[in-house]
Structure formats: C-alpha cells, structure tokens
Amino acid sequence: MKLPESLKLITDTLWRIETQESFSWILEDMLTPSEITDIADRITILQMLKAGKNQRDIAETLGVSVTTVSRGNRVLQYGKGGIDKYLP
C-alpha cells in the first residue's frame, strides 16, 4: 500500500475512536511495547525541543541518538505543523 492510501486508512480508522480509553486499547492492540515507547520518546523529544533544550542534552537524557533528536527538530521546523498543535 502506498503512503497516501496508508495514511487515509489509518486516519479513517482512528477518527472513529470515541474515548481515550478505547484509543489506548487500540494502540496496545496494534503496536508493540517498543513501538509505544518509541512514539512516547518522540513526543518527549518534541516537548523538550519546544522548551529550548539542547539536542545533545536531550539525547543523553533520553538515551537516544542525536540523529533521532535532529529528526524531531526537523519535524518542528519543516513539518506540516500537525503534532505541534497537540503537544502536551
């Protein structure tokens, strides 16, 4: 499946979720524990970057590569702005 069709399928499916509890159950059903923690790390990286933290410090604090943190920085700078609106 190509990216546009994949995004549509995922969006159409997730859009029907009615509660936060149901959303959590779906994530647990669909993703491995490692994938869930990777996504949480990415969100934390974005939060820390928005707070002005240094990329190397973020990498050391979270135990991830500087490359991973740099990717998050590119998302904030050049992404479509989707995640930026919903960061806690």
N, C-alpha and C positions, 0 to 999 in steps of 0.2 A: 504494500500500500504506500502511496506517495504521501509526502508531508501534508499537503493541503487536505487530502481525504482523512488522514490520520487525525489531524487537529480537529476537523469537523466531527468525526466520530467521538473523540474524547470529549469535546465541548458539549455536544448534544447529550451525551450520557451523563456527564457531571452536572449539567444545568438542571437536570430533573431531581437532583438530591434536595430533600426538603428540610433536613435537620443537620446540625453539626455532628450529632452522634452517628447518623447514617453516613455522613461524609467520612468520619473516622473509620467506620466499619469497612467501607468500600476501599479506602486506602490500605487498610490491613489485609483485605482480600486480594487486592491487585498488586501490591508491592511487597518486596522482601523487606525484612527489618533493616538491612543495609541500605536499600534504596530510600527508605523512610528517613534514616539518619542522614544520608547524603543530601536529601532535599532540605532537611532542617538545618544542616550546616550551610547550605547555600543561602537560605533565608537569613541566618545569623550573620554570614559574611556581608550581605547587603545592608543589614541593620548597622553593623559596625562601620562599614564604609560611609554610610549616610551620617553617622555620628562623628566622622572625621578621623577615624582611627587609621594608623599607618598599615599598609598592606603587609609588610613583614611581621609586624606585631600581631596582626590578625592570624596570619598563617601559623605563627608559633603558638598563639593562644589556643587555636582550634586543632592544631596538629594536622593541617592540610598544607598542600604545596602553595607557593607564591603564585604559580600558574593558575590554580583554582581561584585564588583571591582576585587575580588580574582579570579573569573571565567575569567575575562578579562586577568588577569596576567597569568593564566594557558594557555590561548589561545596563548599568545605571547611566552611563554616558551616551550610549548609542542605541539602546534597546527601544522598543516601542512604548515604554513607559507603563506597561501593564502592571508589573509587580510593584513598582514604586508607589503606586496609589494605595496598595493594600498591606504594606509592611506594618507590622505592629509597632 
